[in-house]
Amino acid sequence: MSRILQLLVILSAPLALLVAVFVLHRAMGIAEDGGGYVVRFDLPSIDAPVGLPRVDGPADSSRPLVVIDPGHGGFDPGAGTEAVQEKDVALKVAQAIRKQLLDGGGVRVALTRDTDRFVSLADRPDIARRLNADLFISIHADSAENDAARGASVYVLSEKGSSQAAVRFAARENGADRINGVSLSQTNDAVGAILLDLSQRGAQAGSAELAGLMLRELREADVGLHHGRVETAALAVLKAPDIPSVLFETGYINNTQDYAFLRSAQGQKTLARATARAIRVYFARKSGV
């Protein structure tokens, strides 16, 4: 190849590249001022509230609304093993309770999550507040260092735990918003610092009443109880003191008997029926029926 031909080839390469860019530029309809090369979109604010879930049940907004909160989810599995994890048990029990309530009619129901996704501790009670819920029930499954502990428990909010075990349990559950020790919560307020003033005592009384009814119905259904009393703990997920709120520990996922009960469809249905009955009795009492 002659030297002149080589020079022509070398000089034609940049020209060919410019022509190709021009053609693509025209074909894609990109603005000539170059602004089209950057695609801009807004990210949600870090403190923006999560979207509200759907509300199932009667269209009548005067009907009572129960927000059911399946604990953990997404990258936070909770207690358990790879075979059965707390987040999955909590979701299945929550869905079973929703079905029982909807089948009975007259009650509206929303779930804070209906899939395997993460919801922060702060967002869970906030969803109930924004929906103007009448009750908030958070569903969990407990675990212990040994497999001797078993049975269901029902917790309500308190500045102090009813036992050292309740204090340890609260510390574990409140840590669900941490990854490698870093808190995901946008608020640093300690739940123990919440002061339950006179305007909030009605909700606290409602929480205790519902918890007592749940224990009664669980006994009637022959569901084993860890303690025969309502437990108290400084649980972050219950820090909506303007709404009667309880945390339902369905059993010990590392106990052989509880494990088999919690993973079975019949066990989940038994828990759901007992909980739904307690909720209906609670609303009946409030309405004076």
Secondary structure, 3 states (H helix, E strand, C coil): CCHHHHHHHHHHHHHHHHHHHHHHHHHCCCCCCCHHHCCCCCCCCCCCCCCCCCCECCCCCCCCEEEEEECCECCECCCECCCCEHHHHHHHHHHHHHHHHHHHCCCEEEECCCCCCCCCCCHHHHHHHHCCCCEEEEEEEECCCCCCCCCEEEEEECCCCCCHHHHHHHHHHHHHHEECCEECCCCCCCHHHCCCCHHHHHHHHHHHHHHHHHHHHHHHCCCCECCCCCEEECCHHHCCCCCCEEEEEEEECCCHHHHHHHHCHHHHHHHHHHHHHHHHHHHHHHHCC
